[in-house]
Amino acid sequence: MSIKPNRTVVRHMSTLFEAGVVGGLTDGQLLERFAARGGAGAEAAFAALVERHGSMVLRVCRGILRDDHAAEDAFQATFLVLARKGGSLWVRDSVGPWLHRVTRRIAIHARAAADRRKAAEQRAAAMTSERRRGDSREHDIGPILDEEIDRLPDHYRMPVILCDLEGASYEEAARHLGCAVGTLKSRLARARERLRDRLTGRGVVPAPEGLGFVLATRPAEAAVPVALMKSTVLAAARSVATSAAMGGMVPPLVVELTEGALKSMRLNMMMKIGGFVVASGVAMSGAGLLAARAPGEQPVQSVPRTPQADAKAPDQNELAEVQEKLAKAEAREAELKEKLAKANAREAELKEKLAKANAREAEAREKLAKAEAREKLIKAEAREAEAKEKRVKAEAGEAEAKEKQAKAEAREAEAKEAEAKEKRAKAEAKEAEAKEAEVKEAEAKEKRAKAEAKEKQAKAKAN
């Protein structure tokens, strides 16, 4: 049964989901942030992982378990395993293929446990058998398809999971896998062809639209409930914080599934290391035997031995020789273990250096962003100052133009005034001349009058 968080937890997680921007980070960067940081940043990083791959994980769980509550338990157990193992995973870009394989194993383990519990109840087992017989082939294609996908080689399995199960574009999947888009499309076509052949061989006929349509519609089949996603993120954060599953928060079945998956991973890792050590020991033993021969020495020809010679072979020497070889093999095994430990230490050191390099890169990017912001601000201020200077010059030019216009108007007014004065002076001169002419004419008239009077007087005297 899934976790049902209270309202306080839901409000806390709602705030968490809104904090920070993690959409542009790869899965590897999100895991590093979850493992290295605490608080809202780490939980937001893990929430982004759940949001990216939750639909695929829940679809696989539902397809195998056929029960929503059991599927939600397996869903939470898968992401708790990711939370516990995330710090040691070497993720290039996407954790989707790893999650698909872990989800299948956990869901199969949960189904086996459920079948064992149901086996004790014959009636329930009979009902389950009837229900399974009533299911159609199309309904059963999900778990069979996931099983066949898991059996594909990695270079075919990863493109199918990224493109067909998680809905990534060709460009995104090619970037995740570090190959060209054409190579990705070729691998995807061959993987689909293999899946079609295997499903046909098992008697599972794909939908009429074809296998490509069935694969393309898989990502939309499982929408993760918001409450399940938030409670899973919170449980993962608290589980990592206490270095163990939170017994009070996580249902016992989820704890059992998580611990079982982790134990299985540890056993597989130990078996791989043991096989590697044995293979290395055999190889080094063969190399030692070859190197023990002198250069150019021919292989020793086998000489038939007589029973008397066999009887004379010292058993004690043979036992000592076997013990010596065993001691050498143990020494080589210890040496290989030491080398493996050193390699793990170097890997951890490289991861730490990579994390520091990423931190330095982030810091450099932040400084670069601040420098660019300052440069933009300085340029903006310079443009603003230049604009102000241009405005001041324009205002000065306008004032100068106004001043010139005022002087021109003053000179024009002075010229008009001088012209008016000159006209008035000329008019006054003409008027004075006219008056002088009138005076002269009056004097002339008076003289003529006097002359006429004298003439009349003289005529009068003459008469």
For each residue, the residues with C-beta under 8 A, 3 or more apart:
1: 69 72 73 251 253
2: 69 72 73 75 76 227 228 231 251
3: 76 228 231 232 234 235 249 250 251
4: 227 231
5: 9 10 13 227 230 231 234
6: 9 10
7: 10 11
8: 11 12
9: 5 6 12 13 230 231 234
10: 5 6 7 13 14 227 230
11: 7 8 14 15
12: 8 9 15 16 234
13: 5 9 10 16 17 43 47 230 231 233 234
14: 10 11 17 18 230
15: 11 12 18 19 40
16: 12 13 19 40 43 44 47 233
17: 13 14 44 47 230
18: 14 15
19: 15 16 40 41 44
20: 40 41 44
21: 24
22: 25 30 33 44 45 48
23: 48
24: 21
25: 22 29 30 33 45 48
26: 29 30 91 93 94
27: 30 31 49 52 91 93 94 95 96
28: 31 32 91 92 93 95
29: 25 26 32 33 358
30: 22 25 26 27 33 34 45 46 48 49
31: 27 28 34 35 45 49 86 87 89 91 95
32: 28 29 35 36 355 358
33: 22 25 29 30 36 37 41 42 45
34: 30 31 37 42 43 45 46 49 83 86 240
35: 31 32 42 86 87 240
36: 32 33 42 355
37: 33 34 41 42 45
38: 41 42 241
39: 42 43
40: 15 16 19 20 43 44
41: 19 20 33 37 38 44 45
42: 33 34 35 36 37 38 39 45 46 237
43: 13 16 34 39 40 46 47 233 234 237
44: 16 17 19 20 22 40 41 47 48
45: 22 25 30 31 33 34 37 41 42 48 49
46: 30 34 42 43 49 50 79 83 233 236 237
47: 13 16 17 43 44 50 51 229 230 233
48: 22 23 25 30 44 45 51 52
49: 27 30 31 34 45 46 52 53 79 82 95
50: 46 47 53 54 79 224 229 232 233
51: 47 48 54 224 229
52: 27 48 49 96 166
53: 49 50 56 57 95 96 99 166
54: 50 51 57 58 75 79 222 224 229
55: 58 59 166 219 220 221 222 223 224
56: 53 59 60 96 99 100 103 161 165 166 218 219 222
57: 53 54 60 61 75 78 79 99 100 103 222
58: 54 55 61 62 71 72 75 222 224 228
59: 55 56 62 63 142 165 218 219 221 222
60: 56 57 63 64 100 103 104 107 142 146
61: 57 58 64 65 70 71 72 74 75 78 103 106 107
62: 58 59 65 66 68 71 142 221 222
63: 59 60 66 142 143 146
64: 60 61 74 104 107 108 110 111 142 143 146
65: 61 62 70 71 74 107 110 111 114
66: 62 63
67: 70 71 114
68: 62 71 72
69: 1 2 72 73
70: 61 65 67 73 74 110 111 114
71: 58 61 62 65 67 68 74 75 107
72: 1 2 58 61 68 69 75 76 228
73: 1 2 69 70 76 77 110 251 253 254 257
74: 61 64 65 70 71 77 78 103 106 107 110 257
75: 2 54 57 58 61 71 72 78 79 103 224 228 232
76: 2 3 72 73 79 80 228 231 232 235 250 254
77: 73 74 80 81 106 110 254 257 258 261
78: 57 61 74 75 81 82 99 102 103 106 261
79: 46 49 50 54 57 75 76 82 83 232 233 236
80: 76 77 83 84 232 235 236 239 245 250 254 258
81: 77 78 84 85 102 106 258 261 262 265
82: 49 78 79 85 86 95 99 102 236
83: 34 46 79 80 86 236 237 239 240
84: 80 81 239 240 258 262
85: 81 82 88 89 262 265
86: 31 34 35 82 83 89
87: 31 35
88: 85
89: 31 85 86 95 98
90: 347
91: 26 27 28 31 94 95 98
92: 28 176 177 178
93: 26 27 28 175 176 177 178
94: 26 27 91 97 162 166 168 176
95: 27 28 31 49 53 82 89 91 98 99
96: 27 52 53 56 99 100 158 161 162 165 166
97: 94 100 101 154 157 158 161 162
98: 89 91 95 101 102
99: 53 56 57 78 82 95 96 102 103
100: 56 57 60 96 97 103 104 146 149 150 157 161 165
101: 97 98 104 105 150
102: 78 81 82 98 99 105 106 261
103: 56 57 60 61 74 75 78 99 100 106 107
104: 60 64 100 101 107 108 146 147 150
105: 101 102 108 109 261 264
106: 61 74 77 78 81 102 103 109 110 257 260 261
107: 60 61 64 65 71 74 103 104 110 111
108: 64 104 105 111 112
109: 105 106 112 113 257 260 261
110: 64 65 70 73 74 77 106 107 113 114 253 257
111: 64 65 70 107 108 114 115
112: 108 109 115 116
113: 109 110 116 117 256
114: 65 67 70 110 111 117 118
115: 111 112 118 119
116: 112 113 119
117: 113 114 120
118: 114 115 121 124 125 128
119: 115 116 125
120: 117
121: 118 124 125
122: 125 126
123: 126 127
124: 118 121 127 128
125: 118 119 121 122 128 129
126: 122 123 129 130
127: 123 124 130 131
128: 118 124 125 131 132
129: 125 126 132 133
130: 126 127 133 134
131: 127 128 134 135
132: 128 129 135
133: 129 130
134: 130 131
135: 131 132 139 140
136: 139 140
137: 140 141 203 204 205
138: 141 207
139: 135 136 142
140: 135 136 137 143 144 204
141: 137 138 144 145 199 204 206 207 214
142: 59 60 62 63 64 139 145 146 218
143: 63 64 140 146 147
144: 140 141 147 148 199 202 204
145: 141 142 148 149 195 199 204 214 215 218
146: 60 63 64 100 104 142 143 149 150
147: 104 143 144 150 151
148: 144 145 151 152 195 198 199 202
149: 100 145 146 152 157 160 161 165 195
150: 100 101 104 146 147 157
151: 147 148 198
152: 148 149 156 157 160 191 194 195
153: 156 157
154: 97 157 158
155: 158 159 187
156: 152 153 159 160 187 190 191 194
157: 97 100 149 150 152 153 154 160 161 191
158: 96 97 154 155 161 162 176 177
159: 155 156 162 163 173 177 184 187 188 191
160: 149 152 156 157 163 164 165 188 191 192 195 215
161: 56 96 97 100 149 157 158 164 165 166
162: 94 96 97 158 159 165 166 168 172 173 176 177
163: 159 160 166 167 168 169 170 173 184 188
164: 160 161 188 192 215 216 218 219
165: 56 59 96 100 149 160 161 162 215 218 219
166: 52 53 55 56 94 96 161 162 163 219
167: 163 219 220
168: 94 162 163 172 173 176
169: 163 172 173
170: 163 173 174 181 184 185
171: 174 175 181
172: 162 168 169 175 176
173: 159 162 163 168 169 170 176 177 184
174: 170 171 177 178 179 180 181 183 184
175: 93 171 172 178
176: 92 93 94 158 162 168 172 173
177: 92 93 158 159 162 173 174 184
178: 92 93 174 175
179: 174 183 184
180: 174 183 184
181: 170 171 174 184 185
182: 185 186
183: 174 179 180 186 187
184: 159 163 170 173 174 177 179 180 181 187 188
185: 170 181 182 188 189
186: 182 183 189 190
187: 155 156 159 183 184 190 191
188: 159 160 163 164 184 185 191 192
189: 185 186 192 193
190: 156 186 187 193 194
191: 152 156 157 159 160 187 188 194 195
192: 160 164 188 189 195 196 211 212 215
193: 189 190 196 197
194: 152 156 190 191 197 198
195: 145 148 149 152 160 191 192 198 199 211 215
196: 192 193 199 200 206 211
197: 193 194 200 201
198: 148 151 194 195 201 202
199: 141 144 145 148 195 196 202 204 205 206 211
200: 196 197 203 204 205
201: 197 198
202: 144 148 198 199
203: 137 200
204: 137 140 141 144 145 199 200
205: 137 199 200
206: 141 196 199 210 211 214
207: 138 141 210 211 213 214
208:
209: 212 213 214
210: 206 207 213 214
211: 192 195 196 199 206 207 214 215
212: 192 209 215 216
213: 207 209 210 216 217
214: 141 145 206 207 209 210 211 217 218
215: 145 160 164 165 192 195 211 212 218
216: 164 212 213
217: 213 214 220 221
218: 56 59 142 145 164 165 214 215 221
219: 55 56 59 164 165 166 167
220: 55 167 217 223
221: 55 59 62 217 218
222: 54 55 56 57 58 59 62
223: 55 220
224: 50 51 54 55 58 75 228 229
225: 228 229
226: 229 230
227: 2 4 5 10 230 231
228: 2 3 58 72 75 76 224 225 231 232
229: 47 50 51 54 224 225 226 232 233
230: 5 9 10 13 14 17 47 226 227 233 234
231: 2 3 4 5 9 13 76 227 228 234 235
232: 3 50 75 76 79 80 228 229 235 236
233: 13 16 43 46 47 50 79 229 230 236 237
234: 3 5 9 12 13 43 230 231 237 238 249
235: 3 76 80 231 232 238 239 245 246 249 250
236: 46 79 80 82 83 232 233 239 240
237: 42 43 46 83 233 234 240 241
238: 234 235 241 242 246 249
239: 80 83 84 235 236 242 244 245 246 250
240: 34 35 83 84 236 237 243
241: 38 237 238
242: 238 239 246
243: 240
244: 239
245: 80 235 239 250 254 255 258 259
246: 235 238 239 242 249 250
247: 250 252 255
248:
249: 3 234 235 238 246
250: 3 76 80 235 239 245 246 247 254 255 258
251: 1 2 3 73 254 255
252: 247 255 256
253: 1 73 110 256 257
254: 73 76 77 80 245 250 251 257 258
255: 245 247 250 251 252 258 259
256: 113 252 253 259 260
257: 73 74 77 106 109 110 253 254 260 261
258: 77 80 81 84 245 250 254 255 261 262
259: 245 255 256 262 263
260: 106 109 256 257 263 264
261: 77 78 81 102 105 106 109 257 258 264 265
262: 81 84 85 258 259 265 266
263: 259 260 266 267
264: 105 260 261 267 268
265: 81 85 261 262 268 269
266: 262 263 269 270
267: 263 264 270 271
268: 264 265 271 272
269: 265 266 272 273
270: 266 267 273 274
271: 267 268 274 275
272: 268 269 275 276
273: 269 270 276 277 340
274: 270 271 277 278
275: 271 272 278 279
276: 272 273 279 280 336 340
277: 273 274 280 281 333 336 337 340
278: 274 275 281 282
279: 275 276 282 283
280: 276 277 283 284 332 336
281: 277 278 284 285 329 332 333 336
282: 278 279 285 286
283: 279 280 286 287
284: 280 281 287 288 332
285: 281 282 288 289 329 332
286: 282 283 289 290
287: 283 284 290 291
288: 284 285 291 292
289: 285 286 292 293
290: 286 287 293
291: 287 288
292: 288 289
293: 289 290 297 299
294: 297
295:
296:
297: 293 294
298:
299: 293
300:
301:
302:
303:
304:
305: 309 310
306: 309 310
307: 310 311
308: 311 312
309: 305 306 312 313
310: 305 306 307 313
311: 307 308
312: 308 309
313: 309 310 317 318
314: 317 318
315: 318 319
316: 319 320
317: 313 314 320 321
318: 313 314 315 321 322
319: 315 316 322 323
320: 316 317 323 324
321: 317 318 324 325
322: 318 319 325 326
323: 319 320 326 327
324: 320 321 327 328
325: 321 322 328 329
326: 322 323 329 330
327: 323 324 330 331
328: 324 325 331 332
329: 281 285 325 326 332 333
330: 326 327 333 334
331: 327 328 334 335
332: 280 281 284 285 328 329 335 336
333: 277 281 329 330 336 337
334: 330 331 337 338
335: 331 332 338 339
336: 276 277 280 281 332 333 339 340
337: 277 333 334 340 341
338: 334 335 341 342
339: 335 336 342 343
340: 273 276 277 336 337 343 344
341: 337 338 344 345
342: 338 339 345 346
343: 339 340 346 347
344: 340 341 347 348
345: 341 342 348 349
346: 342 343 349 350
347: 90 343 344 350 351
348: 344 345 351 352
349: 345 346 352 353
350: 346 347 353 354
351: 347 348 354 355
352: 348 349 355 356
353: 349 350 356 357
354: 350 351 357 358
355: 32 36 351 352 358 359
356: 352 353 359 360
357: 353 354 360 361
358: 29 32 354 355 361 362
359: 355 356 362 363
360: 356 357 363 364
361: 357 358 364 365
362: 358 359 365 366
363: 359 360 366 367
364: 360 361 367 368
365: 361 362 368 369
366: 362 363 369 370
367: 363 364 370 371
368: 364 365 371 372
369: 365 366 372 373
370: 366 367 373 374
371: 367 368 374 375
372: 368 369 375 376
373: 369 370 376 377
374: 370 371 377 378
375: 371 372 378 379
376: 372 373 379 380
377: 373 374 380 381
378: 374 375 381 382
379: 375 376 382 383
380: 376 377 383 384
381: 377 378 384 385
382: 378 379 385 386
383: 379 380 386 387
384: 380 381 387 388
385: 381 382 388 389
386: 382 383 389 390
387: 383 384 390 391
388: 384 385 391 392
389: 385 386 392 393
390: 386 387 393 394
391: 387 388 394 395
392: 388 389 395 396
393: 389 390 396 397
394: 390 391 397 398
395: 391 392 398 399
396: 392 393 399 400
397: 393 394 400 401
398: 394 395 401 402
399: 395 396 402 403
400: 396 397 403 404
401: 397 398 404 405
402: 398 399 405 406
403: 399 400 406 407
404: 400 401 407 408
405: 401 402 408 409
406: 402 403 409 410
407: 403 404 410 411
408: 404 405 411 412
409: 405 406 412 413
410: 406 407 413 414
411: 407 408 414 415
412: 408 409 415 416
413: 409 410 416 417
414: 410 411 417 418
415: 411 412 418 419
416: 412 413 419 420
417: 413 414 420 421
418: 414 415 421 422
419: 415 416 422 423
420: 416 417 423 424
421: 417 418 424 425
422: 418 419 425 426
423: 419 420 426 427
424: 420 421 427 428
425: 421 422 428 429
426: 422 423 429 430
427: 423 424 430 431
428: 424 425 431 432
429: 425 426 432 433
430: 426 427 433 434
431: 427 428 434 435
432: 428 429 435 436
433: 429 430 436 437
434: 430 431 437 438
435: 431 432 438 439
436: 432 433 439 440
437: 433 434 440 441
438: 434 435 441 442
439: 435 436 442 443
440: 436 437 443 444
441: 437 438 444 445
442: 438 439 445 446
443: 439 440 446 447
444: 440 441 447 448
445: 441 442 448 449
446: 442 443 449 450
447: 443 444 450 451
448: 444 445 451 452
449: 445 446 452 453
450: 446 447 453 454
451: 447 448 454 455
452: 448 449 455 456
453: 449 450 456 457
454: 450 451 457 458
455: 451 452 458 459
456: 452 453 459 460
457: 453 454 460 461
458: 454 455 461 462
459: 455 456 462 463
460: 456 457 463
461: 457 458
462: 458 459
463: 459 460
